[in-house]
Amino acid sequence: MSLHAGRRNFRTVWLSLFTTSMGLMAFLPVLALYVQERFAIDDPELVAWWASVIYGAGPLSAACMGPLWGAMGDRYGKKRMAVRANAAIALTTAFMPFAPSPTWLLVARVAQGTFAGYVAPAMALVTAQLPRSVHGRFIARLQVAMALGSCVGPYLGAEVTGWFGRSAVFWIASLFSGVSALRLWIGAVEDQATPAAQARTFLQSFWSGARELLSSRVFVALLVCVTVLRLGQNMLEPLLSLFVRELGPEPLLLRWSDTEQRAIDRTIAVAFGLLAIGQWLFTPWWGRLADRHGPLRCLAVLALGVAATQVGMSMTGSIDGFLVLRAGLACFMAGSLTLAYAAASKRVDDAHRTLSFSLVQSCIQLGLAFGPMLGTLAASGGEHPDFRRAFLLAAALCAVAGGAMLLLRRFERRLPT
């Protein structure tokens, strides 16, 4: 593949990640509020439970299917897998507003996760022809695209909700994912699979690649650390709208809004937007640090920083204090995806790149799936959910992951590969 084609892929994938992330983040931050209003659920703990289960169902099914799609990407083409994933998001999201009950919304999220998984093939498509020494910075640039989409998405969702109702945000997300699929189909290019890769059956290739990757104790330990870190990082994300509502709207936004509910929606958008802005500003910095000092060391520092800010969130009593801490959290969380993929990329063969990225993505998705459920269990037990307990448990998990990564890096050379 020529350098021109590689640059063309980067531009195409960058735009698709931005568009799809913007659509998804238009409805995910307020999923709990949608469940409460759409299905008229009055019990706060029941709302939190349904929101966490529905939110986590997509990542859980994606985690189960991710390695299979990754192996298909290595064999049949990363471009095809990226197009398929975006088209699946578009179709399943379009049906979500028609769900007559929380159960059917859960089914739609399971279907979305089963056929989605758009990040891993997109990352693999771009890095396939790049030297390993620059993977960190290029993955960081792709994560910036996702961060920008995640920044714009909540604000877009808040305004679309104000004008057209909450159901409209699902159709916006569907439209953006469909555009991404079309853009990838037209703009991305990829070399054909080699005859040697086609010599074996798909199942033979899949099991051979999986055995080779999972036989490395270092790689398996890295996957475990990433899973624990993502559990801690994502415990409160789908419940954040409920925590913001508990603290109340930001005073300045309340003065600018015609209703308190609209001020709360905008405050939620600010909370998620801060995270995205932090990713936009600091992800390239984490990528450069990864190429210079090693992604695993940087990932450990990141995990400990996330733990410290979550402890602070458990103690805050005002919405302004929470938003300040959220901004600090954003600086650390900015590099989590970049560093995880870069750490894996330095420890695998090129022939199994998409599969290895998919395994990392599956661990990230497991954190997205079970983190909210764990957070709901930690917060439950009283008349109203106590989200501060969940923040402390999340901080403990991130601290454990950071310490384990430092140990893994220290003893990596002594472990058999």
Secondary structure, 3 states (H helix, E strand, C coil): CCHHHHHHHHHHHHHHHHHHHHHHHHHHHHHHHHHHHHHCCCCHHHHHHHHHHHHHHHHHHHHHHHHHHHHHHHHHCHHHHHHHHHHHHHHHHHHHHHCCCHHHHHHHHHHHHHHCCCHHHHHHHHHCCCCHHHHHHHHHHHHHHHHHHHHHHHHHHHHHHHHHCCCHHHHHHHHHHHHHHHHHHHHCCCCCCCHHHHHCCHHHHHHHHHHHHHCCHHHHHHHHHHHHHHHHHHCCCCCHHHHHHHHCCCHHHHHHCCCHHHHHHHHHHHHHHHHHHHHHHHHHHHHHHHHHHCHHHHHHHHHHHHHHHHHHHHHCCCHHHHHHHHHHHHHHHCCHHHHHHHHHHCCCCHHHHHHHHHHHHHHHHHHHHHHHHHHHHHHCCCCCCCHHHHHHHHHHHHHHHHHHHHHHHHHHHHCCC
